[in-house]
């Protein structure tokens, strides 16, 4: 049985670690490099770094911050935000990341997924999906719609259909974020997570809503996720990575030792 992963998420705005609720009301809460070091030392399995305004602002990612984080940790490191070409992917990987995440650009131009997978291998390509619950309609029969540009633009695209397309195009992993649950601490959207995990045969990272280790346990078991993304719960010191892993291990969920 493959170990489940706990992955702290560093949302970065203008070089600062930031956090919001449902993609709004963000406040700066620290230095992303120091946060990455802290979570690495606590036993995180990976780190995810998102430059959350790069796509909306039409600019590239802050590679200097990526380089500083990469110099600080020795665990897999995924980077996204403002990545829209294979050249952008190459720059992120050369800056020290093991994986590159595409979101808005992949929706606008899906072949970036296949071109990235061909150039760097599927294991290096993560597709980020920001999803919002909506009334079901013919174009979005699951009731979950893909939204891009940091939650600003609805795409009239069904989340399950898009997940399958990403898998077909060569994505190695999907990071699935529920906008409705994001930052609330009320738990992951288990229905969404399970539906996407059952629709594809690549790892799915549950994201949005972690407020307790129990929420992570449910996402990794009932939600069938391969990993759980965490942010506020660790950024504000409610739990350390080691505490989360100890809880999951006691509940019978296989995790790597912290």
C-alpha distance (Angstrom), angle and dihedral (degrees) to the residues before:
residue distance angle dihedral
X1 . . .
X2 3.79 . .
X3 3.79 115.2 .
X4 3.78 117.2 -110.0
X5 3.80 116.1 -120.7
X6 3.80 133.1 -132.4
X7 3.80 110.6 -152.2
X8 3.82 123.6 -174.1
X9 3.80 112.8 -146.6
X10 3.79 120.9 -141.0
X11 3.81 111.0 -159.3
X12 3.79 106.1 -165.6
X13 3.79 128.0 -163.7
X14 3.82 120.5 180.0
X15 3.79 88.9 -15.2
X16 3.82 94.9 -53.2
X17 3.80 129.7 109.8
X18 3.80 107.3 -111.5
X19 3.80 139.0 177.5
X20 3.77 134.8 -165.3
X21 3.78 141.4 167.6
X22 3.82 120.3 -106.2
X23 3.84 89.2 -11.2
X24 3.80 95.3 -57.2
X25 3.82 142.9 85.7
X26 3.80 92.2 38.8
X27 3.78 118.8 -174.2
X28 3.79 126.8 -167.8
X29 3.79 111.4 -115.0
X30 3.79 107.6 173.9
X31 3.77 151.3 -58.7
X32 3.82 115.3 -33.8
X33 3.80 92.5 -150.4
X34 3.79 92.9 55.6
X35 3.80 90.5 44.9
X36 3.81 91.2 51.6
X37 3.80 90.8 51.0
X38 3.80 91.8 48.9
X39 3.80 94.2 50.8
X40 3.79 92.0 44.6
X41 3.80 89.9 53.7
X42 3.82 90.6 47.4
X43 3.81 91.6 56.7
X44 3.81 106.3 -96.7
X45 3.80 112.8 170.1
X46 3.79 95.1 -143.2
X47 3.80 140.5 -9.5
X48 3.80 125.8 -130.5
X49 3.80 119.1 -156.9
X50 3.81 121.6 -166.9
X51 3.80 125.0 -175.5
X52 3.79 90.1 -152.4
X53 3.82 100.1 -166.1
X54 3.82 100.7 38.4
X55 3.83 96.0 94.1
X56 3.80 94.2 43.3
X57 3.82 90.8 47.6
X58 3.80 92.3 46.0
X59 3.81 95.7 -125.2
X60 3.76 139.0 116.6
X61 3.77 126.3 -94.8
X62 3.82 123.1 -85.4
X63 3.80 96.6 -100.9
X64 3.80 93.1 -179.6
X65 3.80 90.2 65.4
X66 3.81 90.6 46.3
X67 3.81 90.1 53.1
X68 3.81 92.4 49.8
X69 3.80 92.4 50.1
X70 3.81 91.7 47.0
X71 3.81 90.0 53.1
X72 3.80 90.5 52.5
X73 3.80 104.0 50.9
X74 3.80 138.1 47.5
X75 3.81 101.1 -156.7
X76 3.82 130.5 87.7
X77 3.78 112.6 -67.9
X78 3.81 125.9 -161.9
X79 3.80 122.4 -163.5
X80 3.80 130.7 -165.2
X81 3.78 142.4 161.4
X82 3.78 125.5 90.6
X83 3.82 93.3 17.4
X84 3.80 106.2 140.1
X85 3.82 107.3 144.4
X86 3.78 139.5 41.6
X87 3.80 86.5 -110.9
X88 3.82 88.9 58.2
X89 3.79 89.2 50.9
X90 3.79 91.3 51.0
X91 3.81 91.5 49.8
X92 3.82 91.6 51.7
X93 3.80 92.7 48.3
X94 3.81 91.8 46.8
X95 3.82 88.4 51.1
X96 3.80 88.1 63.4
X97 3.81 108.0 -87.4
X98 3.81 120.6 132.7
X99 3.80 93.6 -155.7
X100 3.78 136.0 29.2
X101 3.80 123.4 -149.0
X102 3.80 123.6 -148.2
X103 3.78 123.5 -170.6
X104 3.81 122.1 146.1
X105 3.80 93.2 24.7
X106 3.80 91.8 52.3
X107 3.80 91.8 53.9
X108 3.80 90.9 49.2
X109 3.81 94.5 43.7
X110 3.82 111.9 14.9
X111 3.78 95.3 -175.6
X112 3.80 89.4 73.7
X113 3.81 84.4 78.9
X114 3.80 94.5 56.3
X115 3.79 93.3 40.7
X116 3.78 91.2 50.0
X117 3.80 92.0 47.6
X118 3.80 90.6 49.6
X119 3.80 92.4 49.2
X120 3.81 100.5 41.6
X121 3.81 107.6 11.3
X122 3.81 129.1 -97.2
X123 3.80 90.9 -92.2
X124 3.82 88.5 68.8
X125 3.81 96.5 50.9
X126 3.81 120.2 84.6
X127 3.79 121.1 176.6
X128 3.78 113.6 -148.7
X129 3.79 114.7 -150.5
X130 3.79 122.5 -165.7
X131 3.78 107.6 -165.1
X132 3.80 134.6 -175.1
X133 3.80 129.3 -165.3
X134 3.81 112.3 -115.3
X135 3.82 136.3 166.0
X136 3.82 107.3 -79.1
X137 3.81 115.7 -103.5
X138 3.81 134.1 164.5
X139 3.79 93.8 -86.3
X140 3.82 92.9 45.1
X141 3.83 104.9 31.4
X142 3.82 94.4 163.0
X143 3.81 92.4 58.7
X144 3.81 90.3 -122.7
X145 3.80 116.9 107.9
X146 3.80 128.3 -164.5
X147 3.82 113.1 -120.5
X148 3.81 125.6 -170.8
X149 3.81 140.6 -172.1
X150 3.78 93.4 55.7
X151 3.81 94.6 -49.2
X152 3.79 94.8 -46.9
X153 3.82 104.1 106.6
X154 3.82 125.3 53.9
X155 3.81 111.5 -150.3
X156 3.83 104.2 -163.4
X157 3.82 85.3 -125.0
X158 3.81 125.5 132.8
X159 3.79 113.4 -123.5
X160 3.81 95.5 -139.3
X161 3.79 93.6 49.1
X162 3.80 90.8 47.4
X163 3.81 92.0 49.4
X164 3.81 90.6 53.4
X165 3.82 90.6 48.5
X166 3.80 91.3 51.4
X167 3.80 90.2 51.3
X168 3.81 91.3 48.8
X169 3.80 90.6 50.3
X170 3.80 92.6 55.6
X171 3.79 107.5 -94.0
X172 3.78 111.7 159.7
X173 3.79 96.5 -154.8
X174 3.81 142.3 5.8
X175 3.79 123.4 -139.1
X176 3.80 103.6 -157.5
X177 3.78 117.0 -161.3
X178 3.80 123.8 -173.5
X179 3.80 108.4 -147.8
X180 3.81 89.7 -163.1
X181 3.81 91.9 57.8
X182 3.81 98.7 34.5
X183 3.79 113.2 127.1
X184 3.81 94.3 -9.4
X185 3.80 98.5 108.2
X186 3.79 88.7 -141.7
X187 3.79 96.1 116.3
X188 3.79 137.0 -89.2
X189 3.79 122.5 -64.2
X190 3.81 95.1 -101.1
X191 3.81 95.2 -175.6
X192 3.80 91.5 55.0
X193 3.79 93.8 43.6
X194 3.79 94.3 48.7
X195 3.82 93.4 45.3
X196 3.81 92.9 53.2
X197 3.82 93.7 41.6
X198 3.81 89.4 53.7
X199 3.82 92.4 46.0
X200 3.82 96.1 59.0
X201 3.79 139.0 39.3
X202 3.79 97.9 -137.9
X203 3.80 128.7 84.7
X204 3.80 117.2 -77.2
X205 3.80 121.0 -154.7
X206 3.82 113.4 -150.6
X207 3.79 112.3 -137.4
X208 3.79 135.9 177.9
X209 3.78 129.4 47.7
X210 3.81 108.1 35.8
X211 3.80 108.8 158.0
X212 3.80 102.1 149.6
X213 3.80 140.9 12.2
X214 3.81 86.8 -103.8
X215 3.80 89.4 63.7
X216 3.81 89.6 54.5
X217 3.79 91.9 47.8
X218 3.81 90.2 53.4
X219 3.81 93.0 47.8
X220 3.80 91.6 50.1
X221 3.81 94.9 45.7
X222 3.81 113.0 24.5
X223 3.82 91.6 24.6
X224 3.82 91.6 46.9
X225 3.80 92.1 -139.5
X226 3.79 120.1 158.4
X227 3.79 92.5 -144.9
X228 3.79 141.1 10.8
X229 3.79 122.7 -133.8
X230 3.80 115.2 -145.7
X231 3.79 132.0 -170.6
X232 3.82 124.2 145.5
X233 3.80 93.1 31.9
X234 3.81 90.3 63.1
X235 3.81 100.7 26.0
X236 3.81 91.3 61.4
X237 3.80 94.1 42.4
X238 3.80 97.9 -113.1
X239 3.80 90.8 133.2
X240 3.78 135.6 4.9
X241 3.80 120.4 -135.0
X242 3.81 90.6 -111.8
X243 3.82 91.4 55.0
X244 3.79 91.0 51.0
X245 3.79 92.6 49.5
X246 3.79 92.5 46.6
X247 3.81 90.1 53.6
X248 3.80 92.8 47.9
X249 3.79 91.8 48.3
X250 3.82 91.4 51.1
X251 3.81 88.7 52.9
X252 3.79 91.0 53.9
X253 3.80 97.6 -102.9
X254 3.81 110.9 139.5
X255 3.81 111.9 -124.8
X256 3.78 134.9 158.9
X257 3.82 113.2 -99.5
X258 3.80 113.6 -95.3
